[in-house]
Every structure is written in C-alpha cells, then in structure tokens.
Amino acid sequence: MNFDSQTWTELSQAFAFLGNSLLAPMSQTERYGVDPSFWREFPDFGDEEVAASVSRCLAYAEGKRAALDEDDLVREISVEYTHLFIGPPRPSAAPWETFYRNADVSVGFGEATFEMQRLLREAGLRISNENNQYADHIGIELLYLATLCERAACGDQASAEAGAAFAADRPLAWIDAFCQRICGECADGYYRGVVELASALLSLVARESAEPGK
C-alpha cells in the first residue's frame, strides 16, 4: 500500500468523525462540523474529489454561520438528521446497507447485517451504541473502517488490505444510492456534504487495492 503511517492515521480520524456524525444527531455529538476552521484544516489527501467535498462542507458551515448562531445551527442540523435517518414515520434516507442490497426491503435487518456482525466479531470489535443501530448502519461501517485504518497506521499490512477491500466491497457499493436519497430530501443540507465526503474518502481507500502491484 502506498499510504504512509501518517496518512492512515488521518484517514482513521476522518472516518471516525464521519461515522460518529452519522450515528446520532449533532445535538448528541461533537459540533466540529459547524465550525468553518475545522473544515479549513480537514485533510484532502491530495485528492480532487475529497478536496471538492471538503469545500462543500466548508461552504455550508460558512454560509450557515453567517446567518445562525451555533446553537440554532446545531438544532437545525439535528432536525435534518431526524427527518433523514429516523422519521417519523420512517427514515427518508435509510442508513442501513440492507435497504440498498435487496429490492423491496421493509425491515432493517438482513444479510448485510449478519455479514457486518461477522466482520466486527472477527476484528474483535463489539457494537456499543445508545441507539441500538443495526451493524450495517453507515456510521458503524465507517467506524469499522476507521479501526482498520488505525491498525494499518501501526504497520498492520493485513488491516491495510482488508480496509481497502472493505471500502470497495461494502459501503462504496451503496453509498451513492444513499446519497441520492439524501439529495432528494435535503439537497442543501449538512448531511449531503458529510456523505459525499465519506464517498470520496472510500473511493480513495478503495483505489489502494485496485492499483497494479498492490
């Protein structure tokens, strides 16, 4: 793999931030995403798609902070989160892989859930979240990848290869459809930028396993 230890560390931190951002509304998590300085310092890894996504997140934060104070913006983003990923009556943009792997799915527990449970067990990880999300939630998949990147940063080649393969085979296979649903509901919202950035970073990591000689 071409990534050095520092790059893997930064990727781990980026995926951890994005994963946590998608697991709970901002009113229950960190508020970094509403701070323009956070996005100005966010690494783009020299990748045009990642840089464009970071720029979208920065433009959102700058535009909103010019009109709203932090508390009001956090409330607005939290309402958006509820509409998109919780409901009622149901999520407008279901955040579980199962919904995008199978046609006409009406429940959130499927084969993709079992597959993620297996991967988490094999990695020695356990789901511990207050919202009791299914294992194939986009946030959990990104946190799993963050762990693999962290291990890769410590020189674990197997984790580096597993992370690249996982990015390509799992979240990258459905995140575009997920993003399309978000755009259909809140095209100018916060989470479009977050998910587009996640997609760009997944593509970056997946290319590590696709390039010749790796």
MODELLER restraints for C-alpha pairs under 7 A, 6 or more apart:
rsr = mdl.restraints
at = mdl.atoms
rsr.add(forms.Gaussian(group=physical.xy_distance, feature=features.Distance(at['CA:1:A'], at['CA:208:A']), mean=6.25, stdev=0.5))
rsr.add(forms.Gaussian(group=physical.xy_distance, feature=features.Distance(at['CA:1:A'], at['CA:214:A']), mean=6.09, stdev=0.5))
rsr.add(forms.Gaussian(group=physical.xy_distance, feature=features.Distance(at['CA:5:A'], at['CA:153:A']), mean=4.27, stdev=0.5))
rsr.add(forms.Gaussian(group=physical.xy_distance, feature=features.Distance(at['CA:5:A'], at['CA:154:A']), mean=6.77, stdev=0.5))
rsr.add(forms.Gaussian(group=physical.xy_distance, feature=features.Distance(at['CA:6:A'], at['CA:153:A']), mean=6.78, stdev=0.5))
rsr.add(forms.Gaussian(group=physical.xy_distance, feature=features.Distance(at['CA:8:A'], at['CA:149:A']), mean=5.32, stdev=0.5))
rsr.add(forms.Gaussian(group=physical.xy_distance, feature=features.Distance(at['CA:8:A'], at['CA:150:A']), mean=6.44, stdev=0.5))
rsr.add(forms.Gaussian(group=physical.xy_distance, feature=features.Distance(at['CA:8:A'], at['CA:152:A']), mean=6.35, stdev=0.5))
rsr.add(forms.Gaussian(group=physical.xy_distance, feature=features.Distance(at['CA:8:A'], at['CA:153:A']), mean=4.94, stdev=0.5))
rsr.add(forms.Gaussian(group=physical.xy_distance, feature=features.Distance(at['CA:9:A'], at['CA:149:A']), mean=6.63, stdev=0.5))
rsr.add(forms.Gaussian(group=physical.xy_distance, feature=features.Distance(at['CA:9:A'], at['CA:150:A']), mean=5.70, stdev=0.5))
rsr.add(forms.Gaussian(group=physical.xy_distance, feature=features.Distance(at['CA:9:A'], at['CA:153:A']), mean=5.54, stdev=0.5))
rsr.add(forms.Gaussian(group=physical.xy_distance, feature=features.Distance(at['CA:11:A'], at['CA:149:A']), mean=6.52, stdev=0.5))
rsr.add(forms.Gaussian(group=physical.xy_distance, feature=features.Distance(at['CA:12:A'], at['CA:146:A']), mean=4.16, stdev=0.5))
rsr.add(forms.Gaussian(group=physical.xy_distance, feature=features.Distance(at['CA:12:A'], at['CA:147:A']), mean=6.63, stdev=0.5))
rsr.add(forms.Gaussian(group=physical.xy_distance, feature=features.Distance(at['CA:12:A'], at['CA:149:A']), mean=4.99, stdev=0.5))
rsr.add(forms.Gaussian(group=physical.xy_distance, feature=features.Distance(at['CA:12:A'], at['CA:150:A']), mean=5.40, stdev=0.5))
rsr.add(forms.Gaussian(group=physical.xy_distance, feature=features.Distance(at['CA:13:A'], at['CA:146:A']), mean=6.79, stdev=0.5))
rsr.add(forms.Gaussian(group=physical.xy_distance, feature=features.Distance(at['CA:15:A'], at['CA:142:A']), mean=5.51, stdev=0.5))
rsr.add(forms.Gaussian(group=physical.xy_distance, feature=features.Distance(at['CA:15:A'], at['CA:143:A']), mean=6.24, stdev=0.5))
rsr.add(forms.Gaussian(group=physical.xy_distance, feature=features.Distance(at['CA:15:A'], at['CA:145:A']), mean=6.94, stdev=0.5))
rsr.add(forms.Gaussian(group=physical.xy_distance, feature=features.Distance(at['CA:15:A'], at['CA:146:A']), mean=5.16, stdev=0.5))
rsr.add(forms.Gaussian(group=physical.xy_distance, feature=features.Distance(at['CA:16:A'], at['CA:142:A']), mean=6.68, stdev=0.5))
rsr.add(forms.Gaussian(group=physical.xy_distance, feature=features.Distance(at['CA:16:A'], at['CA:143:A']), mean=5.21, stdev=0.5))
rsr.add(forms.Gaussian(group=physical.xy_distance, feature=features.Distance(at['CA:16:A'], at['CA:146:A']), mean=5.48, stdev=0.5))
rsr.add(forms.Gaussian(group=physical.xy_distance, feature=features.Distance(at['CA:18:A'], at['CA:194:A']), mean=6.78, stdev=0.5))
rsr.add(forms.Gaussian(group=physical.xy_distance, feature=features.Distance(at['CA:18:A'], at['CA:198:A']), mean=6.80, stdev=0.5))
rsr.add(forms.Gaussian(group=physical.xy_distance, feature=features.Distance(at['CA:19:A'], at['CA:139:A']), mean=3.89, stdev=0.5))
rsr.add(forms.Gaussian(group=physical.xy_distance, feature=features.Distance(at['CA:19:A'], at['CA:140:A']), mean=6.25, stdev=0.5))
rsr.add(forms.Gaussian(group=physical.xy_distance, feature=features.Distance(at['CA:19:A'], at['CA:142:A']), mean=4.93, stdev=0.5))
rsr.add(forms.Gaussian(group=physical.xy_distance, feature=features.Distance(at['CA:19:A'], at['CA:143:A']), mean=5.30, stdev=0.5))
rsr.add(forms.Gaussian(group=physical.xy_distance, feature=features.Distance(at['CA:20:A'], at['CA:139:A']), mean=6.10, stdev=0.5))
rsr.add(forms.Gaussian(group=physical.xy_distance, feature=features.Distance(at['CA:22:A'], at['CA:139:A']), mean=5.11, stdev=0.5))
rsr.add(forms.Gaussian(group=physical.xy_distance, feature=features.Distance(at['CA:23:A'], at['CA:139:A']), mean=5.23, stdev=0.5))
rsr.add(forms.Gaussian(group=physical.xy_distance, feature=features.Distance(at['CA:25:A'], at['CA:78:A']), mean=4.81, stdev=0.5))
rsr.add(forms.Gaussian(group=physical.xy_distance, feature=features.Distance(at['CA:25:A'], at['CA:81:A']), mean=5.64, stdev=0.5))
rsr.add(forms.Gaussian(group=physical.xy_distance, feature=features.Distance(at['CA:26:A'], at['CA:74:A']), mean=6.10, stdev=0.5))
rsr.add(forms.Gaussian(group=physical.xy_distance, feature=features.Distance(at['CA:26:A'], at['CA:77:A']), mean=6.68, stdev=0.5))
rsr.add(forms.Gaussian(group=physical.xy_distance, feature=features.Distance(at['CA:26:A'], at['CA:78:A']), mean=5.44, stdev=0.5))
rsr.add(forms.Gaussian(group=physical.xy_distance, feature=features.Distance(at['CA:27:A'], at['CA:74:A']), mean=6.18, stdev=0.5))
rsr.add(forms.Gaussian(group=physical.xy_distance, feature=features.Distance(at['CA:27:A'], at['CA:75:A']), mean=6.71, stdev=0.5))
rsr.add(forms.Gaussian(group=physical.xy_distance, feature=features.Distance(at['CA:27:A'], at['CA:78:A']), mean=6.03, stdev=0.5))
rsr.add(forms.Gaussian(group=physical.xy_distance, feature=features.Distance(at['CA:32:A'], at['CA:38:A']), mean=6.20, stdev=0.5))
rsr.add(forms.Gaussian(group=physical.xy_distance, feature=features.Distance(at['CA:34:A'], at['CA:61:A']), mean=5.17, stdev=0.5))
rsr.add(forms.Gaussian(group=physical.xy_distance, feature=features.Distance(at['CA:35:A'], at['CA:61:A']), mean=6.27, stdev=0.5))
rsr.add(forms.Gaussian(group=physical.xy_distance, feature=features.Distance(at['CA:36:A'], at['CA:58:A']), mean=5.59, stdev=0.5))
rsr.add(forms.Gaussian(group=physical.xy_distance, feature=features.Distance(at['CA:36:A'], at['CA:61:A']), mean=5.38, stdev=0.5))
rsr.add(forms.Gaussian(group=physical.xy_distance, feature=features.Distance(at['CA:36:A'], at['CA:62:A']), mean=5.71, stdev=0.5))
rsr.add(forms.Gaussian(group=physical.xy_distance, feature=features.Distance(at['CA:39:A'], at['CA:54:A']), mean=6.41, stdev=0.5))
rsr.add(forms.Gaussian(group=physical.xy_distance, feature=features.Distance(at['CA:39:A'], at['CA:57:A']), mean=6.79, stdev=0.5))
rsr.add(forms.Gaussian(group=physical.xy_distance, feature=features.Distance(at['CA:39:A'], at['CA:58:A']), mean=5.29, stdev=0.5))
rsr.add(forms.Gaussian(group=physical.xy_distance, feature=features.Distance(at['CA:40:A'], at['CA:58:A']), mean=6.83, stdev=0.5))
rsr.add(forms.Gaussian(group=physical.xy_distance, feature=features.Distance(at['CA:44:A'], at['CA:50:A']), mean=5.35, stdev=0.5))
rsr.add(forms.Gaussian(group=physical.xy_distance, feature=features.Distance(at['CA:44:A'], at['CA:51:A']), mean=4.88, stdev=0.5))
rsr.add(forms.Gaussian(group=physical.xy_distance, feature=features.Distance(at['CA:49:A'], at['CA:200:A']), mean=5.74, stdev=0.5))
rsr.add(forms.Gaussian(group=physical.xy_distance, feature=features.Distance(at['CA:50:A'], at['CA:197:A']), mean=6.12, stdev=0.5))
rsr.add(forms.Gaussian(group=physical.xy_distance, feature=features.Distance(at['CA:50:A'], at['CA:200:A']), mean=5.16, stdev=0.5))
rsr.add(forms.Gaussian(group=physical.xy_distance, feature=features.Distance(at['CA:50:A'], at['CA:201:A']), mean=6.28, stdev=0.5))
rsr.add(forms.Gaussian(group=physical.xy_distance, feature=features.Distance(at['CA:53:A'], at['CA:193:A']), mean=6.30, stdev=0.5))
rsr.add(forms.Gaussian(group=physical.xy_distance, feature=features.Distance(at['CA:53:A'], at['CA:196:A']), mean=6.13, stdev=0.5))
rsr.add(forms.Gaussian(group=physical.xy_distance, feature=features.Distance(at['CA:53:A'], at['CA:197:A']), mean=4.96, stdev=0.5))
rsr.add(forms.Gaussian(group=physical.xy_distance, feature=features.Distance(at['CA:54:A'], at['CA:197:A']), mean=6.55, stdev=0.5))
rsr.add(forms.Gaussian(group=physical.xy_distance, feature=features.Distance(at['CA:56:A'], at['CA:193:A']), mean=6.01, stdev=0.5))
rsr.add(forms.Gaussian(group=physical.xy_distance, feature=features.Distance(at['CA:57:A'], at['CA:193:A']), mean=5.28, stdev=0.5))
rsr.add(forms.Gaussian(group=physical.xy_distance, feature=features.Distance(at['CA:60:A'], at['CA:190:A']), mean=6.96, stdev=0.5))
rsr.add(forms.Gaussian(group=physical.xy_distance, feature=features.Distance(at['CA:77:A'], at['CA:190:A']), mean=6.53, stdev=0.5))
rsr.add(forms.Gaussian(group=physical.xy_distance, feature=features.Distance(at['CA:83:A'], at['CA:91:A']), mean=6.52, stdev=0.5))
rsr.add(forms.Gaussian(group=physical.xy_distance, feature=features.Distance(at['CA:83:A'], at['CA:92:A']), mean=6.45, stdev=0.5))
rsr.add(forms.Gaussian(group=physical.xy_distance, feature=features.Distance(at['CA:84:A'], at['CA:91:A']), mean=5.33, stdev=0.5))
rsr.add(forms.Gaussian(group=physical.xy_distance, feature=features.Distance(at['CA:84:A'], at['CA:92:A']), mean=4.66, stdev=0.5))
rsr.add(forms.Gaussian(group=physical.xy_distance, feature=features.Distance(at['CA:84:A'], at['CA:93:A']), mean=5.11, stdev=0.5))
rsr.add(forms.Gaussian(group=physical.xy_distance, feature=features.Distance(at['CA:84:A'], at['CA:182:A']), mean=6.88, stdev=0.5))
rsr.add(forms.Gaussian(group=physical.xy_distance, feature=features.Distance(at['CA:85:A'], at['CA:91:A']), mean=4.55, stdev=0.5))
rsr.add(forms.Gaussian(group=physical.xy_distance, feature=features.Distance(at['CA:85:A'], at['CA:92:A']), mean=6.32, stdev=0.5))
rsr.add(forms.Gaussian(group=physical.xy_distance, feature=features.Distance(at['CA:85:A'], at['CA:93:A']), mean=5.72, stdev=0.5))
rsr.add(forms.Gaussian(group=physical.xy_distance, feature=features.Distance(at['CA:85:A'], at['CA:94:A']), mean=5.79, stdev=0.5))
rsr.add(forms.Gaussian(group=physical.xy_distance, feature=features.Distance(at['CA:85:A'], at['CA:95:A']), mean=6.23, stdev=0.5))
rsr.add(forms.Gaussian(group=physical.xy_distance, feature=features.Distance(at['CA:93:A'], at['CA:178:A']), mean=6.41, stdev=0.5))
rsr.add(forms.Gaussian(group=physical.xy_distance, feature=features.Distance(at['CA:93:A'], at['CA:181:A']), mean=5.27, stdev=0.5))
rsr.add(forms.Gaussian(group=physical.xy_distance, feature=features.Distance(at['CA:93:A'], at['CA:182:A']), mean=5.74, stdev=0.5))
rsr.add(forms.Gaussian(group=physical.xy_distance, feature=features.Distance(at['CA:95:A'], at['CA:137:A']), mean=5.50, stdev=0.5))
rsr.add(forms.Gaussian(group=physical.xy_distance, feature=features.Distance(at['CA:95:A'], at['CA:138:A']), mean=5.67, stdev=0.5))
rsr.add(forms.Gaussian(group=physical.xy_distance, feature=features.Distance(at['CA:96:A'], at['CA:108:A']), mean=6.62, stdev=0.5))
rsr.add(forms.Gaussian(group=physical.xy_distance, feature=features.Distance(at['CA:96:A'], at['CA:136:A']), mean=5.32, stdev=0.5))
rsr.add(forms.Gaussian(group=physical.xy_distance, feature=features.Distance(at['CA:96:A'], at['CA:137:A']), mean=4.32, stdev=0.5))
rsr.add(forms.Gaussian(group=physical.xy_distance, feature=features.Distance(at['CA:96:A'], at['CA:138:A']), mean=6.03, stdev=0.5))
rsr.add(forms.Gaussian(group=physical.xy_distance, feature=features.Distance(at['CA:97:A'], at['CA:112:A']), mean=6.32, stdev=0.5))
rsr.add(forms.Gaussian(group=physical.xy_distance, feature=features.Distance(at['CA:97:A'], at['CA:136:A']), mean=5.40, stdev=0.5))
rsr.add(forms.Gaussian(group=physical.xy_distance, feature=features.Distance(at['CA:97:A'], at['CA:137:A']), mean=6.43, stdev=0.5))
rsr.add(forms.Gaussian(group=physical.xy_distance, feature=features.Distance(at['CA:97:A'], at['CA:174:A']), mean=6.76, stdev=0.5))
rsr.add(forms.Gaussian(group=physical.xy_distance, feature=features.Distance(at['CA:98:A'], at['CA:108:A']), mean=6.29, stdev=0.5))
rsr.add(forms.Gaussian(group=physical.xy_distance, feature=features.Distance(at['CA:98:A'], at['CA:109:A']), mean=6.70, stdev=0.5))
rsr.add(forms.Gaussian(group=physical.xy_distance, feature=features.Distance(at['CA:98:A'], at['CA:110:A']), mean=5.59, stdev=0.5))
rsr.add(forms.Gaussian(group=physical.xy_distance, feature=features.Distance(at['CA:98:A'], at['CA:111:A']), mean=6.93, stdev=0.5))
rsr.add(forms.Gaussian(group=physical.xy_distance, feature=features.Distance(at['CA:98:A'], at['CA:112:A']), mean=5.38, stdev=0.5))
rsr.add(forms.Gaussian(group=physical.xy_distance, feature=features.Distance(at['CA:98:A'], at['CA:113:A']), mean=6.80, stdev=0.5))
rsr.add(forms.Gaussian(group=physical.xy_distance, feature=features.Distance(at['CA:99:A'], at['CA:105:A']), mean=5.68, stdev=0.5))
rsr.add(forms.Gaussian(group=physical.xy_distance, feature=features.Distance(at['CA:99:A'], at['CA:108:A']), mean=6.78, stdev=0.5))
rsr.add(forms.Gaussian(group=physical.xy_distance, feature=features.Distance(at['CA:100:A'], at['CA:174:A']), mean=6.04, stdev=0.5))
rsr.add(forms.Gaussian(group=physical.xy_distance, feature=features.Distance(at['CA:109:A'], at['CA:134:A']), mean=6.88, stdev=0.5))
rsr.add(forms.Gaussian(group=physical.xy_distance, feature=features.Distance(at['CA:112:A'], at['CA:136:A']), mean=6.15, stdev=0.5))
rsr.add(forms.Gaussian(group=physical.xy_distance, feature=features.Distance(at['CA:113:A'], at['CA:134:A']), mean=6.47, stdev=0.5))
rsr.add(forms.Gaussian(group=physical.xy_distance, feature=features.Distance(at['CA:113:A'], at['CA:135:A']), mean=5.33, stdev=0.5))
rsr.add(forms.Gaussian(group=physical.xy_distance, feature=features.Distance(at['CA:113:A'], at['CA:136:A']), mean=4.84, stdev=0.5))
rsr.add(forms.Gaussian(group=physical.xy_distance, feature=features.Distance(at['CA:116:A'], at['CA:135:A']), mean=5.66, stdev=0.5))
rsr.add(forms.Gaussian(group=physical.xy_distance, feature=features.Distance(at['CA:116:A'], at['CA:136:A']), mean=5.79, stdev=0.5))
rsr.add(forms.Gaussian(group=physical.xy_distance, feature=features.Distance(at['CA:117:A'], at['CA:135:A']), mean=5.87, stdev=0.5))
rsr.add(forms.Gaussian(group=physical.xy_distance, feature=features.Distance(at['CA:120:A'], at['CA:126:A']), mean=6.48, stdev=0.5))
rsr.add(forms.Gaussian(group=physical.xy_distance, feature=features.Distance(at['CA:141:A'], at['CA:171:A']), mean=6.90, stdev=0.5))
rsr.add(forms.Gaussian(group=physical.xy_distance, feature=features.Distance(at['CA:145:A'], at['CA:163:A']), mean=5.91, stdev=0.5))
rsr.add(forms.Gaussian(group=physical.xy_distance, feature=features.Distance(at['CA:148:A'], at['CA:159:A']), mean=5.19, stdev=0.5))
rsr.add(forms.Gaussian(group=physical.xy_distance, feature=features.Distance(at['CA:148:A'], at['CA:160:A']), mean=6.60, stdev=0.5))
rsr.add(forms.Gaussian(group=physical.xy_distance, feature=features.Distance(at['CA:148:A'], at['CA:163:A']), mean=5.56, stdev=0.5))
rsr.add(forms.Gaussian(group=physical.xy_distance, feature=features.Distance(at['CA:149:A'], at['CA:160:A']), mean=6.39, stdev=0.5))
rsr.add(forms.Gaussian(group=physical.xy_distance, feature=features.Distance(at['CA:149:A'], at['CA:163:A']), mean=6.58, stdev=0.5))
rsr.add(forms.Gaussian(group=physical.xy_distance, feature=features.Distance(at['CA:151:A'], at['CA:159:A']), mean=6.11, stdev=0.5))
rsr.add(forms.Gaussian(group=physical.xy_distance, feature=features.Distance(at['CA:152:A'], at['CA:159:A']), mean=5.36, stdev=0.5))
rsr.add(forms.Gaussian(group=physical.xy_distance, feature=features.Distance(at['CA:152:A'], at['CA:160:A']), mean=4.80, stdev=0.5))
rsr.add(forms.Gaussian(group=physical.xy_distance, feature=features.Distance(at['CA:161:A'], at['CA:209:A']), mean=6.72, stdev=0.5))
rsr.add(forms.Gaussian(group=physical.xy_distance, feature=features.Distance(at['CA:164:A'], at['CA:205:A']), mean=5.27, stdev=0.5))
rsr.add(forms.Gaussian(group=physical.xy_distance, feature=features.Distance(at['CA:164:A'], at['CA:206:A']), mean=4.59, stdev=0.5))
rsr.add(forms.Gaussian(group=physical.xy_distance, feature=features.Distance(at['CA:164:A'], at['CA:208:A']), mean=6.17, stdev=0.5))
rsr.add(forms.Gaussian(group=physical.xy_distance, feature=features.Distance(at['CA:164:A'], at['CA:209:A']), mean=5.52, stdev=0.5))
rsr.add(forms.Gaussian(group=physical.xy_distance, feature=features.Distance(at['CA:165:A'], at['CA:206:A']), mean=6.34, stdev=0.5))
rsr.add(forms.Gaussian(group=physical.xy_distance, feature=features.Distance(at['CA:165:A'], at['CA:209:A']), mean=6.42, stdev=0.5))
rsr.add(forms.Gaussian(group=physical.xy_distance, feature=features.Distance(at['CA:167:A'], at['CA:202:A']), mean=5.49, stdev=0.5))
rsr.add(forms.Gaussian(group=physical.xy_distance, feature=features.Distance(at['CA:167:A'], at['CA:205:A']), mean=6.70, stdev=0.5))
rsr.add(forms.Gaussian(group=physical.xy_distance, feature=features.Distance(at['CA:167:A'], at['CA:206:A']), mean=5.49, stdev=0.5))
rsr.add(forms.Gaussian(group=physical.xy_distance, feature=features.Distance(at['CA:168:A'], at['CA:206:A']), mean=4.95, stdev=0.5))
rsr.add(forms.Gaussian(group=physical.xy_distance, feature=features.Distance(at['CA:172:A'], at['CA:199:A']), mean=6.51, stdev=0.5))
rsr.add(forms.Gaussian(group=physical.xy_distance, feature=features.Distance(at['CA:172:A'], at['CA:202:A']), mean=6.19, stdev=0.5))
rsr.add(forms.Gaussian(group=physical.xy_distance, feature=features.Distance(at['CA:175:A'], at['CA:199:A']), mean=6.47, stdev=0.5))
rsr.add(forms.Gaussian(group=physical.xy_distance, feature=features.Distance(at['CA:179:A'], at['CA:192:A']), mean=6.57, stdev=0.5))
rsr.add(forms.Gaussian(group=physical.xy_distance, feature=features.Distance(at['CA:179:A'], at['CA:195:A']), mean=6.31, stdev=0.5))
rsr.add(forms.Gaussian(group=physical.xy_distance, feature=features.Distance(at['CA:179:A'], at['CA:196:A']), mean=6.97, stdev=0.5))
rsr.add(forms.Gaussian(group=physical.xy_distance, feature=features.Distance(at['CA:182:A'], at['CA:192:A']), mean=6.19, stdev=0.5))
rsr.add(forms.Gaussian(group=physical.xy_distance, feature=features.Distance(at['CA:183:A'], at['CA:192:A']), mean=6.32, stdev=0.5))
